[in-house]
Amino acid sequence: GQNIDQPTEMTATEGAIVQINCTYQTSGFNGLFWYQQHAGEAPTFLSYNVLDGLEEKGRFSSFLSRSKGYSYLLLKELQMKDSASYLCAVTDSNYQLIWGAGTKLIIKP
Amino acid sequence: GAVVSQHPSRVICKSGTSVKIECRSLDFQATTMFWYRQFPKQSLMLMATSNEGSKATYEQGVEKDKFLINHASLTLSTLTVTSAHPEDSSFYICSARDPRGREQYFGPGTRLTVT
């Protein structure tokens, strides 16, 4: 079956760095997405990886290793507004998005 | 970035009535739109894939006669929850795939409460 695993909840301190991991087993692979979702709101796009390596975009970076079925989202200089759920999603061979359950990130002052 | 709108943002209806939710892509033509449902503290659950000009593809366990989807144009898809019951109360989110890119753009969601 298809499966995406990410931690349920993480806590970090304002100003620090946090890494949210995602592992996947899917039928085929056509890219991995990270989305941010604040409570009561729809998800917003953060990043897309289809090749191995690190993609950096401001305070957020995303890494992919296809051979390991592994990705992480790195958030630097954490701000209180970064408190949200972070969703990992993989596009399978049929170009359908398979969603992880999300990681709730709690930022403490 | 691309914008997807959804209307209404909130709706409260009585049990047994029907509710229609609209999803529009505002600056691109979307041949494919997706409808998700999200219960509190849970991840997104894909309900169906809406294809312009053809029938929607429903996920296993989703009743096609209860959740009617119409994708009448390249910028509009509608989801009608028929004979709504309290257990249908949820956050319904649509998304549209921009054919020029890869990601899905999400609408702001519709919070449905059935009393």
Interface residues (C-beta under 8 A of the other chain):
Chain A: G31 F33 G40 E41 A42 P43 T44 F45 Y48 V50 L87 T91 Q96 L97 W99 G100 A101 G102
Chain B: G1 F34 Q42 S43 L44 L46 T49 F91 I93 R102 E103 Q104 Y105 F106 G107 P108 G109 R111
